[in-house]
Amino acid sequence: MRGALPNSLRVLLTRQMLICVFTGFSSGLPLYLLLNLLPAWLRSEGVNLKTIGFFALIQFPYTWKFLWAPFLDRYALPVLGRRRGWMLLTQIGLLLAIGLLGGLSPRDDIGPVLWLAALLALFSATQDIALDAYRRELLAEAELGLGNAVHVNAYRIAGLVPGSLSLILADLLPWSQVFWITAAFMLPGMAMALLINEPVAAPAAPRTLREAVVEPFNEFVGRAGVRDAMLVLAFIFLYKLGDSLCTALATPFYLDMGYSKTDIGLIAKHAGLWPAVIGGLLGGLWMVRLGINRALWLFGVVQLVSILGFAWLAWQGQQAEIGAEQRLTLAAVIGLEALGVGLGTAAFVAFIARSTHPAYTATQFALFTSLAAVPRTVINASAGWLVEGLGWVNFFLMCTALAVPGMLLLSRVAPWNVHHPARYPAGQSIDQ
């Protein structure tokens, strides 16, 4: 066991993992801009909450990106290759969209702001398709766990730019300058796209658009069989369901428990981010030794148990007085849940990557990640209704129960004692 960590660290300090840092940062920056910076800008410019809430609809490209993913599998741009060309094009689009956004006035130009923000989301989702496909083709099967954990962590850390740095700058500079400074953080990703190479011996592009659309689904069902394919899709849908639903109304829950907005802002920000980052990194390192299957079991248990922390906090009821002890309790509950999210997500994303076929990486990866996003975008909308009917304690117990079916499916989709050998080495075509 002593030699495992140094070996894992050697795997971490490689060119492939450095590329995963850049892919994660480039992917996370525009999404967190839409989630954090855009609402703050709109509100500070006097836009009403109803209109700001409507802006949530611009995130639809993240859920439906599998519809145009076949185009990225089928067509390569004239320069840089099939993956790098789309990376650079979308990153240029993101840099311009982010920078130009700050030059508009939300009070006078809310229509153009909406359309430009929607274009930004479209570029961001399309960039994700190219980045995910490149990362899957770059990493060998044994590197999928750690590589995707590094990507997810860099993704989260990117949120500190629009969610923290840009907001601080907004108190010192005009919004137009803030948005261009934020846009400049896309430059490292653009440099990466220019400096890296396409994966060695990458699979040939589908010959026709029809092949790009139909074959990814035919291949997946043909490889696994109809029954097992449905089990894999059910697992992707269910594995994060309970965890996702339990945090859908996290901020209202903390307020109902008696915590102030300042408590929530300070504690949730740090107790939620860093344990998730540490959990994701440790999860990636442990997966080098454990393998993806066993990591899904072990990390899934942590993910499930962490939901019970919220049930325990709710069972204590509203706090009459908030002191150091109560704040530490909140930090512990949030930190445990974030650790479970970091571990579980690291294994889950690695499983999704392993489930794709190198010849149809963009389409299959987009399909699986879109399916995984459905609970967050659709089912979480019922959280308020459920809390009103069940109460907080029973709601969190129900979320714990919803995490069980995904765990039960592990015996079929990722058995504990089954090691999945590398079906397709990184960058190798199925014809080789």
N, C-alpha and C positions, 0 to 999 in steps of 0.2 A: 504493500500500500504506500510505503514511503516513496518508492520510485514513480508512483503514478502521477503525482502532482508535477514534478519536473518534466516528465514526458508530456503531460497535458499542456504545460506552459510553453514547451517547445513548439507544440502544434499551434498554440495561440499566436506566437510571434512569427508568423509567416506572411508572405505576400498575399495569399488568399484571404487571410483574416483581415489584413489592412484594407483590402478592397471591400470587404463586408462592412467595415466601419464607414467607408464613404457611401456605399449604397444605402445603408441605414440612415445616415444623416441626411442625404439628399431626399430620401423618401419621406422622412418624418417632418422636415421643415415646413413644406407647404400645407400639410394636413393640420399641424398645430397652429399655423397662421390662421387657417379658417376657423379653428375651434376656439382660439384664445385671443389673437390680436384683432381679427376682424370685428367680433362683437364689441370689444373694448373701444375700438375706433368709432364704430357706429354710435354707440351710446354716448361717448364723449362729444360727439358732434350733434347730439340732440335727437337722434332717431328713436322713435318709440319702441317699446319692448315687443309689441305685436309684429312690427316689421322685422325686427332683429330675429325673432323666432322663425319667421318665414324663411330667413336666409339658411336655416338648417336644411332646406330642401336641395340646396346646391350640392350636397354631398352624395347625391344619387349616383354619380359616376363610379364611386368606390364599390357600390353594390352591384352595378350592372356592367362592370368593365369586361366581363367575359364575353360580352356581345361583340366587341371589336378586337378582342385579343387575337382571333384568327388572322386579322390583317397583319399584325406584327409577326406572326409565325410565317405567313406566306410571303410578305413583301419586305425587301431590304432597300434602304435608301442608297443613293448612288455612292456615298462615301461612308467610310468607317465600318461597314458591315451591318448584319441584320440586327444585332442587339445594340451595339455602340451608336449606330446612326440614330435609332429611335431615342436612346438615352439623351444624346446631345441635342436633338431637335426639341424634345419636351423640356429639357432644362433651359434652353434659350427662351422658349415660350414662357416658362415659369418666371425666369428673371425679369422679362419684360412685363408680364402681367402683374407681378408683385410690385415692381417699381412704378408702373403707370397707375396702379390703383390709388396710391397716395396722392396723386395729382387731381383726383376728382373730389367733389364736394358731396357728401352723403345727403345733405339737406336739399341741395339743388339738383343733383345728378343721381338720384337713387336708382333709376333705371339702368344707366350705364354701369354703376357700381355693381348692381346685381348681375348683369351679363358678363362683366369682366371677372367677377368672383366665380361665376359658373365656368367660364373658360379656364380659370386657374385650376379649379377642381378637375376639369377634364384633362388638362395637361398633367396634373399630379397623378391621377389614376392611370393614365397611359404610361407615365414614367414608371410607375410601380410594376406594370406588366413587363416592361423591358428589363427592369432591375431584377425582378424575381426570376425571370427566365435566364438571365445571364448568370445569376448566382447559382442556380440549379445546375447549369451546364459547366460552371467553373469548378464546383466542389465535388470531390470524390465522395462516395457513399459514407465513408468513415468520418468525413469532415462536415457532414450536413448538420449534425447536432450543434457543434461549436460554432460553425459559420453562421447559422441562422440565429443563434443566441447573440452573437456579436452584432449582427444586423439589427435585431430587435432592440438591443440596448442602445446602440447609436441612434436608432429611431426615436427612442424616448428622450435621450439627452438633447436631441435636436429641438425638442419642445421648449428648452430653456431659452432659445433665441427669441421666438415670437412671444413666448409666455412670460418672459422675465426681462431680458435685455432690451427688447424693443419697447416694452411698456415703460421702463426706466428712462430710455432715451426720449420718449414722448413727452416727458415733463421738461425736457431741456431743448428739444428741437421741434421744428414744424413736422407735421405728419408726412408731408411729401418726402422729406429727408429720411425720416424713420423707415419708410417703406423701401426706399432705394438701398439703405444700409442693410435692411433685412434681406432684400433681394440679392445683395452681394454674397450672402452665405451660400448661394447656389454655385458660386464659382469653383469651389473645391470639387464638386461633383462633375462639373464640366471639364475640369483639368483631368479628373480620373478617366472620363470617357475618351479623352484624346490620347492619354498615355498608356492605357491598358490595351491588350490584344483580345481579339475574339477567342473564345475557347478553342483549344487545339482540336482539329478534326471534329468540329461541331457538326451535328446532324444536318443533312441537307434540308432546305426549306421544302414544304409541301409543294407539289407541282402545280396545283390549281387552288383557287380560293375554296371551291367545294370540298376538296380534300382537307384543307386547313380547318374548315368548319365541322365536317362530319367525322373525319378520321379520329380526332382526339377522343370523341365519345365512343366510337366503335372500338378503338384500341383499348380504352379503359375497361369497357364491359367485356370485351373479348379476353383480355388478360386475366381479369379477376373472376369472370363469370357473372351472370346477372345477380344472383343472390349475394355473393360476396361484394360486388360493386355497390349494391344497395346498402349493405352493412357498413362499408367504408364511408359512404355519403351520410348515413345516419350518425355514425360516430363523429364525423367532422361537424355535424350540426349540433350534437348533444354534449360533446366533451366540455365546452366552455359555457354551456347554457346557464347552469346554476350560478356560477361565478359572475357571469355578465349581468344576470338579472339582479343579483344581490346588491350591486353597486349602482343600479340605475337611478336610485333616488338617494344616493349617499348624503349629499349636502342637506336636503330636507330632514333626513333621519338625524344627522348630527344636531341640527337646530332643535328638533323635537326633544332630543336628549338634554338640552339646556346649554349647549356649547355656543359661544359667540361666533360671529363671522370672522373675527380676528383669530380666534382659536383654530377655526377650520382652515383659514388661509395659511397660517404658519405651520400647523401640525400636519394637515393633509398634504401640503406641498412637499415637505421633506420626508415625512414618514411614508408617503405613498410612492415617491420617485425612487429614492436610493435603495430601499429593500428590493424593489422590482428589478433595478439594474443589477444589484449584487446577486439576486436570485437567478436572473437570466444568465449571468456570466458563470456562476457556479454550476448552474444546470448544464450549460454547454460543456464545461470542463468535465463534469461527471459523466456526461453522455459519451465522451471519448472512451471511458472505461466500462460504463454500464451497457451502452447500446441504446437505441431509440426505444425499443419495446419496453425494457425494464424501467427506463426513465419515465415513460408515460404512466406506468403503474405507480411508481413511488411519488413522482411529482403530483400526480392526480390526487393521491391521498392527502398530501399537504394542501392542495388547492381546495379539496372538499372540507377538510377539517377547519380551514381558515374561515369558512363561511359561518361556522358555529361561534366564532368570536363576536360577530355582529349580533347573533341571537342572544349571547350572554350579555352583551352591552344593552340590548333592548330589554332583557329580563330585569336588569337593574333599575330600569325606569328613568324618568327625567331627574336630573341632578339638581337639588335645591341650591347647591353652591359648587362652583367650579374652582378647584384648587389644583395644586401641583399633582396630587394623586390622580385626580380625574383626567387631567391632561396626559399624564403618562399612560393611563389606561386606554385613552383614545389612540394615542400614538402606537401602543402595542397592538391593538386590534387592527388598525390600518396597516401597520408594518407587516403583521403576519399575513394579512390578505394580499398585500403587495408582493411579499416573498412568494406566496403560492402562485400568484399570477405570473411572476417572473419565471419560476421553475416550470409551471405548466405550459406557458406560452413557448418557451424554448423547445420543449419536447414536441409540442403540437405542431409548430411551424416546420420542424425537422421532419415529422411524419408526413405532412402535406407535401413537402419537397420530395421525399422518398416515393410518394405515391404517383408522381408525375413521370411521364415517358419523355426521354430527351428529344424525341422528334417533334413533340407537341407541347413543349414546356410552357410557353406563354399561355396558351388556351386552357390547359388543364390546371395550371397554377392559379389563373384568374378565376376559373370556375370554382375551385375548392375554397379559395379565400373569400370569394363572394358568398358562398354558402355559409361559411363560418361567420360572416358578418350579419346574417339574417337575424339571429337572436338580438344583436345589439340594436339593429335598426327597426325591427318589427315587434318582436315579443316584448322588449323592454317598455314599449308604449303602454302595456297593460299593468305596469308596476303600481301606478297610483291607485287604480281600481282594486288591485289585489290587496294592497296595504289597508285601504279603507274597509275592506270586507273581512280581512284576517287579523289585522293588528300587526305591529312590527315583529313581535316574537314569532308568531306562526308564519309570517311571511318569510323570515329567514330560515326557519325550519323547512318550509316548502322548497326554498332555493337549495338547501342541502340535499333534499330528496331528489330534486331535479338533476343534481350532479351525479347521482348513482347510476342511471341508465348508461351514460357514456362510459363509466368505469366498467360496467358489466360487459359492454361490447368489446372491451380490450381482450377478453379471452378468445374472441374470434378474429379481430383485426390486427392484434399485436400480442400474441401469446407470450407469456413470461419466458419460457424456456426455448423459444424459437429465435434463432439469429437469422436475420435477413442478409444474405450475402449481397455484394454489389452486383446488381443485375446489369447495370450499364455504367462503366467507369466514366468519370467526368469527361465530357466532351466527346464520348465515343458514339458513333452512329450505330443504329440497330442493324445495319447492313454489314458491319465489320465483324 
